Amino acid sequence: MSIGKFRHLSRCTNAEGQFLILAIDHRANLREAIEKESGPIDDLAFRDFKVQVVEASSTLVTGVLADPAYALGALVAGRRFTGGLLSPLEVTDYGVHPSQRELQWIPGWGVEKVKRMGADGIKLLLPYHPELPSAEAKQQVVRKLVAECGEYDIPLYLEPIACAPAPGQKLSAREQREVTIEMTQLFCALGADVMKLQIPAEEAEWENTCRELSKVCTVPWALLSGGVDFETYCRQAEHACFYGASGVIVGRAVWSEACRLQGEARAEFLREQVPQRLRRLSQICGAAQPFWSNLKEPDPALDWYESY
């Protein structure tokens, strides 16, 4: 682990090395959810929604995962959040079955710019199944991104999502667990720095999945929320943190109800419910492994900088 990546990871964790990162990098699907209740909104209103969610969370999270157009610029320029920042690189088309999605990059954005603006991590969402025709191409994408993140000394948070290999098919909970374990082992070997992982919806699979993930995952991993409700997510997070995760990267489970609210009702939800939920998750994450638990820490020798 380079000292630069170690510093970036430290900025996105608490003093005990545990992640409690708020995810608000959703774009088209989030805007659709808001407009379903409020009618059409313009870009500034969409940006304001994201900023409001972050402001309600800012003192309780260790980092924020946010997109460049509607959040990162406003958060930095307005000093709305001064902690660790992660940025996605991809544009996700949720109208296409995951097995059919082509990887689309955010235009005009990339690893160099993320590093240059002072953020602390790169996130890539990657639908994956070993039987996909695009499986090898996606592995090559990860190899290339690992190399680029290494060049700029910034961590790669990889989010591989187990998907069925073809439209019309659906993975069982057992199959989802097996694919998740297999691709976690693969992408760790390819050089991802942090794994952002989902576990099956069926509670009977949670313990075995989390145990197996922690056996094969050679880097820190954090649990994503994947659209489940808050109470379900808390139970998932308890299993994940107890069995070896280094914390959570949580989005809709914390703030999704705000999409359906407006005006004072939304403000009250953000003021009351969001902090309450994050404090509860903070307690759960107290059982998580520090991110450095299975990493070789940087060499603190006096001459470290000479070969850096």
N, C-alpha and C positions, 0 to 999 in steps of 0.2 A: 504494500500500500504506500503510494507516494505521499509525501507530506502535504502536497496541494490537495489531493483527493481527501485525505484525512481531515484537513481543515474544513473543506466543503461539507463533508458528512457531519462533522461536529457542529456546524452552524445550523444543521437541520434536525438536531436532536437536543435533548435536555442534558443536564450535567451528568446524568447516569447513562447517557448514550442511547436513549430510547426515542423512537420516532412518534410524534403525534402531529402529522401533517394534514392540513386541510386541502382537499382537492376541489378546485373550482375552475378547471380548465375545459369544462364542457362548453360546447358551442351550439351547433344547429339543434341538437336534441333538447338542450336546456331552453333555448329561445322559443322553440315550439311549445314546450311545457308552460312557459310563462304566458305566451300569446293565446294559448288555449283558454286561459282564464280571463286575461285582461284585454284581448284584442291586440292588433299590431303595435309593436313598440319600435322606436328608432334605435340606432346604434348607441347613442348616449344613454338612453334609458337602460339598455342591456348592460352597458358598462357600469352604470350606477348600481344596478342590482348586485353585481359581483363585488363591487367595492363595499357595499353595505354588509354583505355576508362576511367579508374579510374583517372589516372593522369590528363586527360583533364578536369575532373570534381571536383577534390579534394578540391579546395578552395571554391566551390559553393554549396556543399551538406552538410547535417548534419550527414549523415551516409552512409554506403555502405553495401548492402546485397550481399555476395559473397560465393562461394563454397570453401571448404578447399583445394582441390587438385590443382586447377588451378588459385586461386586468393588469398585466405587468407594468406597463407604462404609467398608468394612473396610480398604482400602489407605490411605485418608487418616487415619481415626481411629487406626489402629494404626501409622502412620508406616512402613508396609511399603514404600512407594515415594514419593519426594518430588520426582520429576522431572515432566516434562510428561504430562498426562492428556488423553485424548480420550474422548468418550462417544457411543454411538449414540443415535438417536432412535426407530428403528423396531423392531418385533417382526416376525421373519421366519418364515413358515410354510413349511418345506421340504417339507411333504407335498403342496403344490400346485405345479403346473407354473409356472415363472417368469412365463410370459405371462398366467397367470390370477391371479397374486397381487395382492390389493388392499393398498395401503399402510396398515399399521397402526402407530399411534404408541404408544410406551410410556406407559401411563396415568400421569398426574400428573407428567410429565417434559417438559422443553422447553428451548429455547435459553436463556431467562432463568435457569432454575435451574442449567443447566450452567455458565453464566458466574458466577452468584452463589456456587456452591460452589468456584470457583477452578480449574476445568478449563480446558484450553487449545484445545479444538477440538470441533467437531460433526462426526459421521460419519453419512452417510445412504447405505444400500445401495439401489440402484434398478435392478431388472431392466428392460432397455430394448431395444426394436427400433423403428425408425422406422415400421414397418407395424402396430404394435400399435394397437388402437382407443383405448387409454389413453395413447398417446404424448404427445398435446397436454396432457392433464391432468397427466402427470408433469412436463412442462416447466413448467407453471404452478406445481406444487409447488416445483420448484427455484427459480423466480423469487421466490416468496414466502419461501422459506427463506434465499435470498441476501440479501434485504432485511432479514430479521430478524437474521441474523448480522451484517449491516452495522450495524444499530441498536445491537447489544450489542458490536460490535467484536471478534468472535471468528471464527476461520477456519472455513470449511466444507470438510471433506474429503469429496468426493463419490465414491461407489463405483458407477458405472454398469456393470452386468454385461450383456454382449451375450447375448440369448436368442432362440430361435426364436419366430416370431410366433404360433405355435399349438401346442397339445399334439400329440404324435405327430410333430412335425417336429424336425429337428436341424440346426444350422448346421455347414457344413463349416469347415475351418480358414481357408480364404480368406474365407468369408462372415463368420466371427467377427472376423477382422482388419478387414475393411471396415466392419462395424458399429461396432467399437471405435474406429476412426479417426473415423468420422462423428460418433458421439455425444461423443467427446472434444472435437472442434472445437465442437460445439453447446454443450456445457455450460461450456466455457471462456468462450464468448461470453456465456453467461447469467450468469456471475459467480462460479462456483466458485473457491475459493482454492487447493485442492490436489486433484489427481485421483489416486484410488486405483484402479489399473488391473490387469487380467488380460490375459495374452497367450495365444494358442492353445497347445494341448498339443503340437502337432506342431513339432518342433525346426526344421524347414525354414522355418517362418514367423517364427521369433523375431527374426532380424536385421531383416528388412524391417518387421515390426510396430514394433519399438523405434525404428528410424530414422524411420518415418512419424509415430509418436506424438510424438517430440521436435520434428518439424517443425510439427505443427499445435497442439501443446499450448502455450498461452501462459502457463501457470502451472506450478509444480513438479508433478511426478508421481512416484508411488512404486509399486513393484510389490507386488501382493498374492500370497499363496501358493496360494489356491484349492484346497487339498486335495492338491496334488502331494507326492511324497516329497521328503525333504531334499536328496538329491543332484541331482534334477531341478531343484528350486528354486534351488540354487546356480548351476547352469548358466544358468537363466533370468535370475537376478539379475546375473550377469556380463555378459550381453548388455544388459540394461536399463541398468545403471549405466554401461557403456562408451558406450552410444549416447544418453545424455542424461537418464536418470532421476536423481532426487535422493535415491534410497535405497529402502528397503523397509519395508513394513508386513506383518509375517509372523506367522502363527498356527500352524496345525496342522503345517506342515512342520518346526517346531522341537520341538513338545511332544506331538504326537498319540499317540505310543507310551505316554505316561504314563496314558492312559485305560484301557489294558489291564492296568496293573500296580497292585499294592496294597502297602501296608506298606513294608518296607525296600526291596523291589525298585523301587517307585515313587520313593522317596526317593533311592536311588542313581542312578536315571536322571536325575532332576532335578538332582542334585548334580554328576554327571559329564558327561552327554551334552548337556544344554541349554546350559551355559556354553561347552562346546567348540564347539557349533554356532553360537552367537552370536558367538564370537570369529572364526570363519571368515567369517560374514556381515559382520562389521565390517571385515575385510580387503577383502572384495569391494566394500563400500560406499565404501571409500577412493577408488575411481575415479568416484564419483557427482558430479553437478553440485551445487554449493551451491544451496539453495532460492532464494536471491536473484539467481541468475544471469540470469534473464529477468524480474525485477521491478524496478519503480522504487522504490528504497528511500525510507524516510520522510525528510522535510525536517528536517535538524537545526538549522534556524535558531533563534536564541535565543528568538524569540517564538512557537515552534510551538504551545505550549499555549494560546495566546489564542484560536485558531480551532479547537481540537481539540474 
